């Protein structure tokens, strides 16, 4: 007997498999943050070596950003997302820190409205949840550098299974060339991109990595025995605030100004100054305050940058042009390495204050040219 409509089980939302894929990709991208604390405190790795491992994200991120959207347009979003999940699971199963994948780019390409919000929430949940879960696993269970990676590999395979019957959002164009198009060149050459978007872009992940890569080890002695967990908590706090702040960028955004971008840069500068005070006073509480400010700055600058890109390119070109801002933003992953290399020449409070001064200069450039170069 067939179930009546009143008793039939609810259907699984069509967006849920894609959301699971984004969450799994975000989890893998950020699980190394608390594991770095294990390498620093238990295995006595040099800070420069830990920072070098964070810069290893870039060789995987940039090709994914560059090719994820066009590849999804050619082969279909579902096929590319599934390949990315396999790569992410394999990277964790090595075991090592899983590199970020193009899943977030190609799964969300072409979406708008509720789809964008769901994609942002799923990715943010994976980024924050992955760091917190990895910190808890590394803190309280054996094999702290192996078990979190294996857990992520299993989750990525579950997400892969969930996408088996996921609907395809594009049919793909067999044999179509992977090209970025003239709009990318026009966007790069536009004064708005050069003088407004570009100066603020490194602040996106520069702010995030200072919050959860640089600051927690500086106060590790104040949380003896809980360094991995504290690092995971700081990362989860930073990224959660960033997800909450991104809709605020939409509210602040204005067609004739760059006030959302400027607000994000001011928040990042404030977070850097609080971080300098935290490093100077070995204050755990100030690290948490800095994480909130830097997380808010991360979300505002990321959201405002994408809004600026949307003003410079037509909707049909967004999947190919969004990587321009993202590629510039991911240069912020070099920040921990830059600080670790220069730490011998100056203490961290001075270095973080110097970064705030550089941020003020970038803020002036962005404010100076924001009104004179409308798209």
Secondary structure, DSSP 8 states (H G I E B T S, - for coil): ----TTTS-----TTHHHHHHHHHHHHHHHTHHHHHHHHHHTS---HHHHHHHHHTHHHHHHHHHHHHHHHHHHH-HHHHHHHHHHHHHHHHHTTS-----THHHHHHTT--THHHHHHHHHHHHHHHHHHHHHHHHHHHSSSTTTHHHHHHHHHHHHHHHHTTT---S----TT------HHHHHHHHSHHIIIIIHHHHHHHHHHHHIIIIIHHHHTGGGGTT-HHHHHHHHHHHHHHHHHHHHHHHHHH--TT--HHHHHHHHHHHHHHHHHHHHHHHT-HHHHHHHHHHHHHHHHHHHHHHHHHHHHHS-GGGHHHHHHHHHHHHGGGGGHHHHHHHHTTTS-HHHHHHHHHHHHHHHHHHHHHHTTT---
